[in-house]
Amino acid sequence: MGGLPIQYLSDIYGFSSEKPNLLRVMTYHRIGHPDETPHLEPRQISASTENFAAQMAFLRQNYRVLSMPEVLEHIENGRQLPNRSVLITFDDACLDVKSNAHPVLKKLNLTATVFVPTAYPGHPERAFWWDDLYRAVVLTDRRSYPNSPIGSLSLDSLENRLQHLKSLQNYVKTLSHDELLETVLRIAGDLGNKPKAVKTVLDWDELRELAGEGVLNFGAHTRTHPILTQATLSQAHDEISGSLYDLRREIPESLPVFAYPNGNCSPEILEIMHEEGYQLAFTTEDGINNLNTANPLLLRRINITRRTSLKLFRLRLQRWFSAVDVYRHQ
């Protein structure tokens, strides 16, 4: 761990330049309770419906929640954002965005952006690899896994299974995208829990319906959700260009904005993003953005998890506390 993030502090407080032009971007994945979806990886749940409602009510009362088109308009016209500006984002376009998050946002008259992995809405049988891996390791009947890719594993307790699941997740993320999918499939086969069709992502009809209500707008999140730095440049180009093409074919008003799967980017990926005309792109790096100095294709976000109490939620919106987040994760 390095020292205090001095450059970051200078950016968000404007120590050495003009008044900072700050944008806080909240990241959510799934909204709900683990017992509602026991077959899905519970660590992908960002908040219960009740906690999400409390967080949104706090933002509604204390911050200026902007839509993505408003942010793009301010940037295009070179205007400062309003004080205490916040953008709400969801990655993956999961079913509970419609069932649990959308009603809360609509009631509070708030808007959000959903980043869609576009190979999923037209294929309800397609599951995310982390859900397949969760089912394979945590829901297996086996008590051990002697020939796992990371060595012999004891699966005789839930605690062991969850610990080994995390280790396997970290391992497969180091593989190429094709190898990752093959390895997860092999693990599932070894443990007797082969992947099965489980609809987890909103289909195109549902996404179009939501787009028509005006609460949500949509950006790209690749096609098949690879970690782009683990894909070939040819694959990355297809994923980046193809996802926006897919979105605009199905929802013409979709925006030239992007969220990197797992947050990973590289100089080569950035070059593709520029070539494809994206205006904003979002990582999973913690922090607040000063749009006067930030790279618009490497924007930070405030990542919300089930451990984020309302008290911590309030703190993480503060500039000084965001520097603690940056320090902890550098």
C-alpha positions as CSV (number, residue, x, y, z in Angstrom):
1,M,0.0,0.0,0.0
2,G,1.4,3.4,-0.9
3,G,1.1,6.8,0.8
4,L,-1.7,9.2,0.8
5,P,-3.2,9.8,-2.6
6,I,-2.0,13.4,-2.9
7,Q,-2.9,13.9,-6.5
8,Y,-6.4,12.6,-5.9
9,L,-6.8,14.9,-2.9
10,S,-5.6,17.9,-5.0
11,D,-8.1,17.0,-7.8
12,I,-11.2,16.7,-5.7
13,Y,-10.4,19.7,-3.5
14,G,-9.0,21.9,-6.2
15,F,-5.9,22.8,-4.3
16,S,-3.9,23.8,-7.3
17,S,-6.5,24.6,-10.0
18,E,-10.0,26.0,-10.7
19,K,-13.0,25.0,-8.7
20,P,-13.4,21.2,-9.0
21,N,-16.2,19.9,-11.2
22,L,-17.2,16.9,-9.1
23,L,-19.2,13.9,-10.1
24,R,-20.0,11.0,-7.8
25,V,-21.0,7.8,-9.6
26,M,-22.7,5.1,-7.6
27,T,-22.3,1.4,-8.8
28,Y,-24.9,-1.2,-8.2
29,H,-25.3,-4.7,-9.5
30,R,-28.2,-6.7,-8.1
31,I,-30.9,-5.4,-5.7
32,G,-32.7,-7.9,-3.4
33,H,-32.3,-10.6,-0.8
34,P,-30.1,-13.7,-1.2
35,D,-33.0,-16.0,-0.3
36,E,-34.9,-14.7,-3.3
37,T,-32.3,-16.1,-5.7
38,P,-30.5,-18.9,-3.8
39,H,-29.0,-20.2,-7.1
40,L,-27.1,-17.0,-7.8
41,E,-23.9,-15.6,-6.3
42,P,-25.1,-13.5,-3.4
43,R,-22.0,-11.3,-3.4
44,Q,-23.3,-9.7,-6.6
45,I,-26.2,-8.2,-4.5
46,S,-25.4,-4.6,-3.8
47,A,-28.2,-3.8,-1.5
48,S,-31.5,-5.2,-0.2
49,T,-34.6,-3.5,-1.6
50,E,-35.1,-1.7,1.7
51,N,-31.5,-0.5,1.9
52,F,-31.6,0.6,-1.7
53,A,-34.7,2.6,-1.0
54,A,-33.1,4.3,2.0
55,Q,-30.0,5.1,0.0
56,M,-32.0,6.6,-2.9
57,A,-34.1,8.7,-0.4
58,F,-30.9,10.1,1.1
59,L,-29.6,11.0,-2.4
60,R,-32.9,12.6,-3.3
61,Q,-32.9,14.8,-0.2
62,N,-29.2,15.7,-0.1
63,Y,-27.7,15.5,-3.6
64,R,-28.4,16.4,-7.1
65,V,-29.1,13.2,-9.0
66,L,-28.4,13.7,-12.7
67,S,-29.3,11.6,-15.7
68,M,-26.6,10.4,-18.0
69,P,-27.9,12.7,-20.8
70,E,-27.6,15.7,-18.4
71,V,-24.0,14.8,-17.6
72,L,-23.2,14.4,-21.3
73,E,-24.8,17.8,-22.1
74,H,-22.8,19.6,-19.4
75,I,-19.6,18.1,-20.6
76,E,-20.3,18.8,-24.3
77,N,-21.2,22.4,-23.5
78,G,-18.2,22.9,-21.1
79,R,-20.4,23.8,-18.2
80,Q,-19.8,23.0,-14.5
81,L,-22.0,20.4,-13.0
82,P,-24.4,21.5,-10.2
83,N,-23.0,21.1,-6.7
84,R,-23.2,17.7,-5.2
85,S,-23.9,16.0,-8.5
86,V,-24.5,12.2,-8.4
87,L,-25.0,9.6,-11.2
88,I,-26.6,6.2,-10.4
89,T,-25.5,3.2,-12.4
90,F,-26.3,-0.5,-12.6
91,D,-24.0,-3.1,-14.2
92,D,-25.4,-6.3,-15.9
93,A,-29.1,-5.4,-16.4
94,C,-30.2,-8.1,-14.0
95,L,-33.9,-9.0,-13.5
96,D,-34.2,-7.2,-10.2
97,V,-33.3,-3.8,-11.8
98,K,-36.9,-4.0,-13.1
99,S,-38.6,-5.7,-10.1
100,N,-36.8,-4.0,-7.2
101,A,-34.8,-1.0,-8.3
102,H,-37.0,0.6,-10.9
103,P,-40.1,1.1,-8.6
104,V,-37.9,2.9,-6.0
105,L,-36.4,5.2,-8.6
106,K,-39.7,5.9,-10.2
107,K,-41.4,6.7,-6.9
108,L,-38.6,9.2,-6.0
109,N,-38.4,10.6,-9.5
110,L,-34.8,9.6,-9.9
111,T,-33.0,8.4,-13.1
112,A,-30.2,5.8,-13.5
113,T,-28.1,4.2,-16.3
114,V,-28.0,0.5,-16.8
115,F,-25.0,-1.1,-18.6
116,V,-26.1,-4.0,-20.6
117,P,-24.0,-7.1,-21.7
118,T,-25.8,-7.4,-25.0
119,A,-25.3,-11.1,-25.7
120,Y,-27.6,-11.9,-22.8
121,P,-31.0,-10.2,-23.4
122,G,-31.7,-12.3,-26.5
123,H,-30.5,-15.6,-24.8
124,P,-32.3,-16.2,-21.5
125,E,-30.5,-19.6,-21.2
126,R,-27.1,-17.8,-20.9
127,A,-25.8,-17.5,-17.4
128,F,-22.9,-15.4,-16.0
129,W,-19.8,-17.5,-15.3
130,W,-19.7,-16.4,-11.6
131,D,-23.2,-17.8,-11.0
132,D,-22.3,-21.1,-12.7
133,L,-19.2,-21.3,-10.5
134,Y,-21.2,-20.4,-7.4
135,R,-23.7,-23.2,-8.1
136,A,-20.9,-25.7,-8.9
137,V,-18.9,-25.1,-5.7
138,V,-21.4,-24.0,-3.1
139,L,-24.4,-26.2,-4.1
140,T,-22.5,-29.4,-4.9
141,D,-23.2,-32.6,-3.1
142,R,-19.4,-33.4,-3.1
143,R,-17.4,-33.2,0.1
144,S,-14.1,-32.7,-1.6
145,Y,-12.5,-31.7,-4.9
146,P,-9.1,-33.3,-5.1
147,N,-8.3,-32.3,-8.7
148,S,-9.4,-28.7,-8.7
149,P,-7.3,-26.2,-10.8
150,I,-5.9,-24.8,-7.6
151,G,-5.2,-28.1,-5.8
152,S,-7.2,-30.4,-3.5
153,L,-10.1,-28.6,-1.8
154,S,-12.2,-29.7,1.2
155,L,-15.9,-28.9,0.7
156,D,-17.1,-30.3,4.0
157,S,-18.5,-27.0,5.3
158,L,-20.2,-23.9,3.9
159,E,-17.3,-21.8,5.2
160,N,-14.8,-23.9,3.3
161,R,-16.9,-23.8,0.1
162,L,-17.2,-20.0,0.2
163,Q,-13.5,-19.6,0.9
164,H,-12.6,-21.9,-2.0
165,L,-15.1,-20.2,-4.3
166,K,-13.3,-16.9,-3.8
167,S,-10.0,-18.5,-4.5
168,L,-11.3,-20.1,-7.7
169,Q,-12.9,-16.8,-8.8
170,N,-9.6,-15.1,-8.4
171,Y,-7.8,-17.8,-10.3
172,V,-10.1,-17.9,-13.3
173,K,-9.9,-14.1,-13.6
174,T,-6.2,-14.6,-14.5
175,L,-7.1,-16.7,-17.5
176,S,-8.0,-15.7,-21.0
177,H,-11.8,-15.3,-21.5
178,D,-12.0,-18.5,-23.5
179,E,-10.0,-20.4,-20.9
180,L,-12.1,-18.9,-18.1
181,L,-15.3,-20.2,-19.6
182,E,-13.8,-23.6,-20.3
183,T,-12.4,-23.9,-16.8
184,V,-15.7,-23.0,-15.1
185,L,-17.5,-25.6,-17.3
186,R,-14.9,-28.2,-16.3
187,I,-15.3,-27.3,-12.6
188,A,-19.1,-27.6,-12.8
189,G,-18.8,-31.0,-14.5
190,D,-16.3,-32.2,-12.0
191,L,-18.6,-31.3,-9.1
192,G,-21.8,-32.6,-10.7
193,N,-23.4,-29.2,-11.2
194,K,-23.3,-28.6,-14.9
195,P,-24.5,-25.1,-15.9
196,K,-28.2,-24.9,-16.6
197,A,-30.5,-22.3,-18.2
198,V,-31.3,-19.7,-15.6
199,K,-32.6,-16.3,-16.8
200,T,-30.8,-13.6,-14.9
201,V,-30.8,-10.7,-17.4
202,L,-33.7,-8.6,-18.7
203,D,-34.7,-9.4,-22.2
204,W,-34.9,-6.9,-25.0
205,D,-38.7,-6.4,-24.7
206,E,-38.3,-5.7,-21.0
207,L,-35.4,-3.3,-21.6
208,R,-37.5,-1.4,-24.3
209,E,-40.4,-1.2,-21.9
210,L,-38.2,0.3,-19.2
211,A,-36.6,2.7,-21.7
212,G,-40.1,3.9,-22.6
213,E,-40.9,4.9,-19.0
214,G,-38.1,7.4,-18.9
215,V,-36.5,6.4,-15.6
216,L,-33.6,4.3,-17.0
217,N,-31.3,4.9,-19.9
218,F,-28.8,2.4,-21.3
219,G,-25.1,2.0,-22.0
220,A,-22.8,-0.7,-23.2
221,H,-21.1,-3.4,-21.0
222,T,-19.6,-5.5,-23.8
223,R,-21.4,-8.4,-25.4
224,T,-20.4,-11.5,-23.4
225,H,-18.9,-9.8,-20.3
226,P,-15.2,-10.7,-20.7
227,I,-12.5,-9.1,-18.6
228,L,-11.2,-7.1,-21.5
229,T,-7.6,-7.2,-20.5
230,Q,-7.8,-11.0,-20.6
231,A,-9.2,-11.0,-24.1
232,T,-7.3,-10.6,-27.4
233,L,-7.4,-7.1,-28.9
234,S,-9.5,-8.5,-31.7
235,Q,-12.0,-9.9,-29.2
236,A,-11.9,-6.7,-27.2
237,H,-12.7,-4.6,-30.3
238,D,-15.6,-6.9,-31.2
239,E,-17.0,-6.7,-27.6
240,I,-16.6,-2.9,-27.4
241,S,-17.9,-2.0,-30.8
242,G,-20.5,-4.8,-31.0
243,S,-22.2,-4.0,-27.7
244,L,-23.0,-0.4,-28.7
245,Y,-24.2,-1.6,-32.1
246,D,-26.5,-4.2,-30.5
247,L,-27.9,-1.6,-28.0
248,R,-28.7,0.9,-30.7
249,R,-30.3,-1.7,-32.9
250,E,-32.6,-2.7,-30.1
251,I,-32.9,0.6,-28.2
252,P,-32.0,3.4,-30.6
253,E,-31.7,6.1,-27.9
254,S,-29.0,4.2,-26.1
255,L,-26.0,6.3,-25.2
256,P,-22.3,6.2,-26.1
257,V,-21.2,5.3,-22.6
258,F,-19.6,2.1,-21.3
259,A,-18.7,0.2,-18.1
260,Y,-15.7,-2.0,-18.1
261,P,-16.4,-5.6,-16.9
262,N,-14.6,-6.1,-13.6
263,G,-13.3,-2.5,-14.1
264,N,-10.3,-3.6,-16.1
265,C,-8.8,-1.4,-18.8
266,S,-5.4,-0.9,-20.6
267,P,-3.9,1.7,-23.0
268,E,-4.8,-0.6,-25.9
269,I,-8.4,-0.9,-24.7
270,L,-8.6,2.9,-24.3
271,E,-7.4,3.3,-27.9
272,I,-10.3,1.1,-29.0
273,M,-12.7,3.1,-26.9
274,H,-11.6,6.4,-28.5
275,E,-11.9,4.8,-32.0
276,E,-15.4,3.7,-31.3
277,G,-16.6,7.1,-30.2
278,Y,-17.5,6.5,-26.6
279,Q,-17.9,9.7,-24.6
280,L,-17.7,8.3,-21.1
281,A,-16.6,5.0,-19.6
282,F,-16.6,3.8,-16.0
283,T,-14.2,1.6,-14.1
284,T,-14.7,0.1,-10.7
285,E,-11.9,2.2,-9.1
286,D,-13.2,3.8,-6.0
287,G,-13.4,7.5,-5.7
288,I,-15.0,10.8,-6.9
289,N,-14.3,12.4,-10.3
290,N,-13.2,15.9,-11.0
291,L,-14.3,16.3,-14.6
292,N,-11.9,19.2,-15.1
293,T,-9.0,16.7,-14.8
294,A,-10.3,13.2,-15.1
295,N,-9.9,11.0,-18.2
296,P,-13.6,10.7,-19.3
297,L,-12.9,7.1,-20.3
298,L,-11.5,6.2,-16.9
299,L,-14.1,7.5,-14.5
300,R,-14.2,6.3,-10.9
301,R,-17.2,5.0,-9.1
302,I,-18.4,4.4,-5.6
303,N,-19.1,0.7,-5.4
304,I,-22.0,-0.3,-3.1
305,T,-22.2,-3.7,-1.4
306,R,-24.5,-5.3,1.1
307,R,-22.1,-4.3,3.8
308,T,-22.7,-0.6,3.0
309,S,-24.8,0.6,5.9
310,L,-26.7,4.0,5.4
311,K,-24.1,5.6,7.7
312,L,-21.2,4.3,5.6
313,F,-23.1,5.2,2.4
314,R,-23.3,8.8,3.6
315,L,-19.6,8.8,4.5
316,R,-18.5,7.4,1.1
317,L,-20.1,10.4,-0.6
318,Q,-17.8,12.8,1.3
319,R,-14.6,13.9,-0.4
320,W,-12.3,13.2,2.6
321,F,-13.7,9.7,3.1
322,S,-13.4,8.9,-0.6
323,A,-9.7,9.6,-0.2
324,V,-9.6,6.9,2.4
325,D,-11.2,4.5,-0.1
326,V,-8.6,5.4,-2.7
327,Y,-5.8,4.9,-0.1
328,R,-7.2,1.5,1.0
329,H,-7.4,0.2,-2.6
330,Q,-4.3,1.6,-4.1
